[in-house]
Protein backbone atom coordinates (compact mmCIF):
# COMPACT_ATOMS: atom_id res chain seq x y z
CA UNK A 1 0.00 0.00 0.00
CA UNK A 2 2.68 2.50 0.98
CA UNK A 3 4.89 1.55 -1.95
CA UNK A 4 2.01 2.08 -4.37
CA UNK A 5 1.35 5.53 -2.91
CA UNK A 6 5.03 6.42 -3.29
CA UNK A 7 5.06 5.27 -6.91
CA UNK A 8 1.94 7.30 -7.69
CA UNK A 9 3.52 10.39 -6.11
CA UNK A 10 0.82 10.74 -3.46
CA UNK A 11 3.20 11.12 -0.52
CA UNK A 12 5.07 14.17 -1.78
CA UNK A 13 8.21 12.17 -2.53
CA UNK A 14 9.71 12.77 -5.95
CA UNK A 15 8.88 15.29 -8.63
CA UNK A 16 5.35 16.63 -8.82
CA UNK A 17 3.62 16.92 -12.16
CA UNK A 18 3.00 20.49 -13.24
CA UNK A 19 -0.62 21.49 -12.87
CA UNK A 20 -1.60 25.14 -13.03
CA UNK A 21 -4.92 26.81 -12.25
CA UNK A 22 -7.21 27.81 -15.09
CA UNK A 23 -6.96 31.50 -14.14
CA UNK A 24 -3.17 31.55 -14.45
CA UNK A 25 -3.29 29.73 -17.79
CA UNK A 26 -5.93 32.17 -19.00
CA UNK A 27 -3.65 35.15 -18.29
CA UNK A 28 -0.76 33.51 -20.15
CA UNK A 29 -2.82 32.63 -23.23
CA UNK A 30 -4.38 36.11 -23.36
CA UNK A 31 -0.91 37.69 -23.32
CA UNK A 32 0.21 35.28 -26.05
CA UNK A 33 -2.86 36.03 -28.19
CA UNK A 34 -2.38 39.80 -27.85
CA UNK A 35 1.26 39.48 -28.92
CA UNK A 36 1.00 36.96 -31.74
CA UNK A 37 -2.53 37.05 -33.17
CA UNK A 38 -4.42 39.62 -35.20
CA UNK A 39 -6.41 42.08 -33.06
CA UNK A 40 -9.78 40.56 -33.99
CA UNK A 41 -8.60 37.05 -33.19
CA UNK A 42 -7.07 38.16 -29.90
CA UNK A 43 -10.35 39.83 -28.95
CA UNK A 44 -12.28 36.65 -29.83
CA UNK A 45 -9.91 34.66 -27.59
CA UNK A 46 -10.53 37.09 -24.74
CA UNK A 47 -14.31 36.80 -25.08
CA UNK A 48 -14.18 33.00 -25.16
CA UNK A 49 -11.80 32.86 -22.20
CA UNK A 50 -14.03 35.21 -20.21
CA UNK A 51 -16.98 32.84 -20.74
CA UNK A 52 -14.87 29.80 -19.91
CA UNK A 53 -13.70 31.50 -16.72
CA UNK A 54 -17.32 31.69 -15.56
CA UNK A 55 -17.37 27.89 -15.44
CA UNK A 56 -13.75 26.97 -14.71
CA UNK A 57 -12.31 29.81 -12.63
CA UNK A 58 -10.49 28.49 -9.57
CA UNK A 59 -10.17 25.00 -11.07
CA UNK A 60 -6.87 23.27 -11.79
CA UNK A 61 -6.41 21.60 -15.17
CA UNK A 62 -6.18 18.17 -13.57
CA UNK A 63 -9.59 18.72 -11.95
CA UNK A 64 -11.38 19.39 -15.23
CA UNK A 65 -13.58 16.50 -16.23
CA UNK A 66 -15.80 15.62 -19.18
CA UNK A 67 -18.78 16.32 -16.92
CA UNK A 68 -17.65 19.92 -16.24
CA UNK A 69 -16.93 20.55 -19.91
CA UNK A 70 -20.32 19.17 -20.95
CA UNK A 71 -22.02 21.19 -18.21
CA UNK A 72 -20.46 24.38 -19.59
CA UNK A 73 -21.41 23.42 -23.13
CA UNK A 74 -25.04 22.69 -22.23
CA UNK A 75 -25.36 25.93 -20.26
CA UNK A 76 -24.16 27.91 -23.28
CA UNK A 77 -26.52 26.03 -25.61
CA UNK A 78 -29.44 26.75 -23.25
CA UNK A 79 -28.45 30.43 -23.36
CA UNK A 80 -28.86 30.32 -27.15
CA UNK A 81 -25.16 30.36 -28.04
CA UNK A 82 -24.71 26.98 -29.74
CA UNK A 83 -22.02 28.09 -32.21
CA UNK A 84 -20.24 30.18 -29.59
CA UNK A 85 -20.17 27.17 -27.25
CA UNK A 86 -18.22 25.18 -29.84
CA UNK A 87 -15.79 28.06 -30.33
CA UNK A 88 -15.25 28.32 -26.59
CA UNK A 89 -14.45 24.62 -26.39
CA UNK A 90 -12.00 25.01 -29.28
CA UNK A 91 -10.28 27.81 -27.33
CA UNK A 92 -10.22 25.59 -24.23
CA UNK A 93 -8.56 22.83 -26.25
CA UNK A 94 -6.07 25.34 -27.64
CA UNK A 95 -5.38 26.53 -24.10
CA UNK A 96 -4.56 22.99 -23.00
CA UNK A 97 -2.34 22.36 -26.01
CA UNK A 98 -0.43 25.64 -25.55
CA UNK A 99 0.15 24.94 -21.87
CA UNK A 100 1.44 21.47 -22.68
CA UNK A 101 3.71 22.85 -25.41
CA UNK A 102 5.06 25.47 -22.99
CA UNK A 103 5.53 22.71 -20.38
CA UNK A 104 3.22 24.39 -17.88
CA UNK A 105 0.92 21.36 -17.64
CA UNK A 106 1.87 17.70 -17.57
CA UNK A 107 -1.43 15.91 -17.79
CA UNK A 108 -3.44 13.93 -20.28
CA UNK A 109 -6.17 15.41 -22.41
CA UNK A 110 -7.42 12.14 -23.84
CA UNK A 111 -10.24 11.88 -21.30
CA UNK A 112 -11.52 15.35 -22.23
CA UNK A 113 -11.02 15.36 -26.00
CA UNK A 114 -13.67 12.68 -26.49
CA UNK A 115 -16.32 15.10 -25.20
CA UNK A 116 -15.30 18.00 -27.43
CA UNK A 117 -17.39 17.01 -30.42
CA UNK A 118 -19.06 19.98 -32.13
CA UNK A 119 -22.83 20.08 -32.17
CA UNK A 120 -24.32 19.41 -35.62
C-alpha positions as a printed NumPy array, in Angstrom:
array([[  0.   ,   0.   ,   0.   ],
       [  2.676,   2.496,   0.983],
       [  4.894,   1.549,  -1.949],
       [  2.012,   2.083,  -4.367],
       [  1.354,   5.533,  -2.91 ],
       [  5.031,   6.423,  -3.286],
       [  5.061,   5.274,  -6.912],
       [  1.938,   7.304,  -7.685],
       [  3.523,  10.388,  -6.109],
       [  0.825,  10.738,  -3.458],
       [  3.202,  11.117,  -0.52 ],
       [  5.065,  14.165,  -1.781],
       [  8.205,  12.17 ,  -2.534],
       [  9.706,  12.77 ,  -5.946],
       [  8.882,  15.291,  -8.625],
       [  5.349,  16.632,  -8.818],
       [  3.622,  16.917, -12.16 ],
       [  3.003,  20.49 , -13.244],
       [ -0.62 ,  21.486, -12.867],
       [ -1.596,  25.138, -13.03 ],
       [ -4.919,  26.806, -12.252],
       [ -7.212,  27.806, -15.093],
       [ -6.958,  31.503, -14.144],
       [ -3.171,  31.547, -14.455],
       [ -3.29 ,  29.73 , -17.791],
       [ -5.932,  32.174, -19.004],
       [ -3.648,  35.146, -18.288],
       [ -0.76 ,  33.513, -20.151],
       [ -2.817,  32.627, -23.227],
       [ -4.38 ,  36.111, -23.364],
       [ -0.915,  37.687, -23.318],
       [  0.206,  35.277, -26.046],
       [ -2.865,  36.028, -28.191],
       [ -2.378,  39.796, -27.851],
       [  1.265,  39.475, -28.923],
       [  1.   ,  36.962, -31.744],
       [ -2.535,  37.048, -33.172],
       [ -4.42 ,  39.615, -35.204],
       [ -6.412,  42.077, -33.059],
       [ -9.777,  40.563, -33.994],
       [ -8.602,  37.048, -33.192],
       [ -7.073,  38.159, -29.899],
       [-10.351,  39.833, -28.952],
       [-12.277,  36.649, -29.825],
       [ -9.912,  34.656, -27.593],
       [-10.535,  37.093, -24.738],
       [-14.314,  36.802, -25.081],
       [-14.177,  33.003, -25.156],
       [-11.799,  32.862, -22.201],
       [-14.031,  35.211, -20.212],
       [-16.981,  32.844, -20.736],
       [-14.869,  29.805, -19.913],
       [-13.7  ,  31.497, -16.717],
       [-17.324,  31.688, -15.559],
       [-17.367,  27.889, -15.443],
       [-13.748,  26.966, -14.705],
       [-12.314,  29.809, -12.625],
       [-10.494,  28.489,  -9.57 ],
       [-10.172,  24.998, -11.072],
       [ -6.874,  23.274, -11.785],
       [ -6.415,  21.602, -15.166],
       [ -6.176,  18.171, -13.574],
       [ -9.591,  18.716, -11.954],
       [-11.381,  19.392, -15.227],
       [-13.579,  16.5  , -16.227],
       [-15.796,  15.624, -19.178],
       [-18.778,  16.325, -16.916],
       [-17.652,  19.917, -16.238],
       [-16.93 ,  20.549, -19.911],
       [-20.317,  19.168, -20.946],
       [-22.021,  21.188, -18.208],
       [-20.459,  24.384, -19.593],
       [-21.41 ,  23.417, -23.131],
       [-25.036,  22.686, -22.228],
       [-25.356,  25.932, -20.257],
       [-24.164,  27.91 , -23.276],
       [-26.522,  26.027, -25.611],
       [-29.438,  26.746, -23.247],
       [-28.447,  30.429, -23.363],
       [-28.857,  30.325, -27.149],
       [-25.163,  30.357, -28.035],
       [-24.713,  26.984, -29.742],
       [-22.023,  28.092, -32.206],
       [-20.242,  30.18 , -29.587],
       [-20.166,  27.167, -27.248],
       [-18.216,  25.183, -29.845],
       [-15.794,  28.063, -30.332],
       [-15.255,  28.318, -26.587],
       [-14.454,  24.622, -26.395],
       [-12.004,  25.012, -29.278],
       [-10.282,  27.806, -27.332],
       [-10.216,  25.592, -24.235],
       [ -8.562,  22.828, -26.247],
       [ -6.067,  25.341, -27.643],
       [ -5.38 ,  26.528, -24.095],
       [ -4.563,  22.986, -23.002],
       [ -2.338,  22.362, -26.01 ],
       [ -0.433,  25.643, -25.55 ],
       [  0.15 ,  24.94 , -21.869],
       [  1.438,  21.466, -22.679],
       [  3.713,  22.85 , -25.413],
       [  5.056,  25.469, -22.987],
       [  5.534,  22.708, -20.377],
       [  3.216,  24.395, -17.879],
       [  0.922,  21.361, -17.644],
       [  1.874,  17.699, -17.567],
       [ -1.426,  15.912, -17.794],
       [ -3.438,  13.928, -20.276],
       [ -6.166,  15.414, -22.408],
       [ -7.423,  12.144, -23.839],
       [-10.238,  11.877, -21.3  ],
       [-11.516,  15.352, -22.229],
       [-11.021,  15.361, -25.996],
       [-13.666,  12.677, -26.486],
       [-16.322,  15.102, -25.202],
       [-15.302,  17.999, -27.43 ],
       [-17.392,  17.013, -30.423],
       [-19.056,  19.978, -32.128],
       [-22.827,  20.083, -32.167],
       [-24.322,  19.41 , -35.623]])
